[in-house]
Amino acid sequence: MANDHSPGEKGRLLSFRHRRSDELRPEGSGDEFAKYRHDEAPDDYRSRMIMNIVAFVFLIVLIGAGLWLADTMAAMRKTQDCVLSGRRNCAPVETDRPRW
């Protein structure tokens, strides 16, 4: 690879000319984003709030299902560890009424 600069030179300075913003716009371009603007229609805040509530309830249900699943997996792992270690009576006993 050929070295284009002398040993004492640290680098090159390239000059770029500054462009105006109208030069960056392609020729014949109008307002392409006008169809995406909704300036004439007011926002429907009621619909937006309803969708936010639906999303919030969905997230709460999703988090609840995740916590239930994690708790169930932990209980199953505890029971499986008990059984695989060779112990007996590993299953929890549920009673309907307390003993006196």
C-alpha positions, 0 to 999 in steps of 0.5 A: 500500500502506497503512503501518499503523505510525508512521514512528518504529516499527521493527516489530511484536511478535507474541506466540504462545502456547506449545502443549503436545505433547499439544495438537499430536496429533490427536484419536483418534490412537493409536500409528500407528507401532507397525506399523513397530517391530520390537522383538520380532524380533532383528536378523539381523546375518548377512543384513545383513553379507552384503548389505553385502558384496554392496553393497561388491563391486558398488561395487568392480566399478562403480568398476573398470568406470568406471576401465576406461572412462575409460582406454579413452576416453583411449586412443581420444582420443589415437589420434584426435588423432594421426590427425586431425593427419595423422600416420601410424603412430598405432596402438600396435604390440604385440609378443609377445616383446622384441627383443634 
